[in-house]
Amino acid sequence: MTERSGSSTAARLTIGTVGIDPRSVALTEDAGHLGLDSVERIEVRDVVFVAGTLGPADRERLSTLLVDPLLQHGSWDVPSTDALVVETVLQPGVTDPVAHEVVRVAGELGMALDAAATGLRYTVTGALSPAERSRLIDRLLANPVIERWAVGEIPAPFDAAEPELVPARTIPVRAARPSSSPS
């Protein structure tokens, strides 16, 4: 969903796991299977991008809704690190059911949320050559068919100008005849 209102602003909630995230363990092992032995660790965090007129109280309510306080921690600030960071977000047109539900539930709670999108933030620890970094991203962290990615912070998907969609129209077919089946 990428509808916007005139006074809408974009924000991002980064959600990390308290303790060891099994996704991080699996990705670090998978990097080793790719021959990228210099990868020491890959940390995964979920990112929820939102656009709307959210005040501090709305952000707190949204955090309470999206972050499990026993298993996760969330922040509206972009985490800083000296390690390699790769962020992904779904391409426009790819169904994002989590984002859809965030918008729906926020609306039910009376929040002025215009749009939402989800993504992932990978923090990679280890010394990688440019070729190794490229292989890690292309083969493990990002799927270019359904995702776009960036080294460092990726802009919210609704920050960039999106092309206007052309409405579908019906074109009548004249003199259409049923196809004859072979006898």
Disulfide bonds with the S-S distance in Angstrom:
none
